[in-house]
């Protein structure tokens, strides 16, 4: 019994279709966040624009990225996922935990605007508070200097080693901070 050439091609085509459908279904089931949407449907193809390192926690706008903020997503080892070079850059928008972070989502400087009628000042911040995540953009803090204390909102962490914070305060609090006793070292408390 001999097999006709067209029968070989039919078997090959059927096996190729079965393999493709299996890969597509597995991709849709196991990697729905990274699959490609087409007209409201999920297609079993990994979407290159959605693949990238993901945030390890919720990240606020103006957050200064460090290497520990991003992790490789759970994708097959065969999928090339390049780590973006965003260390030391600032988030231009807020990111949910697990959201993909691309270099285009960052800027080299923070975008700081104090809400009216507030103004901004720069205060020192212990790096361990920044590294632990206790103080970040959007955090409400108290600035203690001498016997005085003022409340502020962190707008961004700045400095070569994350050693300062730009905070927004009322204009009266800014004046009391600027006119403080030079011996009164300011302390930032979450």
Secondary structure, DSSP 4 states (H G I P E B T S, - for coil): ----HHHHHHHHHHHHHHHHHHHHHHHHHH-TTTEEEETTEEEEEE-GGG-S-EESS-B-TTPBP-GGGEE--S--TTS--PPP--TT-EESS-B-TT-B--GGGEESS----PPTTEEEEEEE--HHHHHTTSS-TT-EEEEEETTEEEEEEEEEEESTTS-EEEEEEEHHHHHHHHTS-TT---EEE-
